[in-house]
């Protein structure tokens, strides 16, 4: 069955309107009646198919008593709900919650993530996550705990039954983020996550040398009803890629990583070896603390 024509902007707009209707304690039928619209017309608006002008959208949001910041956001989205691809520029640093990616991840059927330098965000422990955030030169210190909570909430979306494939470079696993307990705790967490039936973890060995993923980390989402998208997260912007040819390019990278990575068993064995190698240092640190 052909995929439904949709964009990340359109889905975010629709989700925002549905949330506004729900928050107002109304039903779609009640809203349509207040506006003197057919329910089909409201459905088209929610699905980003046009059918109305911006004044109509403003009236809809007004009926739902949408707060000013959300009102401005949804009004800015509506004229561009048909536009594919979205470079979101965040300013000095990314927002605490990555709304667009979170909403798309929530409805995704599968997730494929490639990471070169650190453990993927989706598999990080809170302690590891905190160390990564503290190392950033742009993240405000006062936001650290809120950012950890937001990222842990994003991880909860892995529980929705979606198929999740993670490709991680060996050097990312060897990077000693935080103290030895944080590092070993992260490796143990990866081993536990690898037992989830919907998660596979594959390691690209350092001995491979140059490989197809050198251009950088990315995450691909696929959907039951929509075309796939690729998310690229940078220091202070997010890129949502939706053009079919660009997606094909990333899919080639995924196939190349799949061909060159260790299989699940060997990947797990490598993580176990790294964990076992770090354990003496962890025990030494624990002994030192008890003596002190």
Phi, psi and omega in degrees: 000132180300146178286147181290140177292119184201158177227163178298321178296315181298319180292322178293320178298312181299317179296322179295319180292317179299319178296322179295318179296316180296315181297330179281355181072027183247167171252163177301321179297318180294319179296315179300321180294317179299320182275353184061044177249157167287148177299329179296324179294316178297321179300319180294322178296313181299327180269011175066032183260015179082228176080342179221168175260179185293331176296321177295319178297318178299320178296319179299312181292328177294318177301324181274000179054048181290136180295157191303316183295316179291322177303310181298320181296311182292324178295324179287331181285321192305315181295344186242019182296344180269352187277126177274145179082141184206114173262105182267113179264122189262354184094221184293324179209165181293154176294164181298315178249125178275086190302308186299311181296318181301315182293324178285324178295325182299328183256004182288151176271327178213157179226130175233123185234139177238131181221133183260322194256332180223169171298139180305142179312320185293344184243008184280144170283164179298322181293315178297315180303315180298321178295319178297317180293319179296329181286343181291144178269357184243341183282123178297134183301325181290347181261359190303310183295321178295324179290321177299315180299318181295321181287325175294325177296324177296321179297330180299337181290347175292341183279000184282006178092358180290150176283128184234120178243126181242128174249123184231134177286145181304322182295332176295325179285334181273346182294119184279080179282124181075193179282178187296327179291322176296317182295310181292326177297324178291318178297318178297321179297320177299318179297320179292317181294330180292347178275348177295138184292337183261005184239133170238140178237123182236138183252132172272114185291144180299330180297345180293336182071223180297144183211174187290342184266013185296339182291339176140168182287154177196165176226129177255136174245138172241156186228155179291323187250345187238166175289154181290164173222160176240133179250128176241120183259127179241185183304316184217028176204161177233135179246122176252113186258127184231349181295135187303316182294321179295319179298319179301322178298316178293326179294328174295320178297317180299317179296323179292319177296321178298321182288330187259347182282157170295153177286178185300318182294312181293326177296316179296319179299321179296317179297320177298317180296319178296319179296312180298323181291331182273344186299318179302320179294324178295316179295321179296319180295320179295320179295318180298320180294319181293326179290318180291000000 
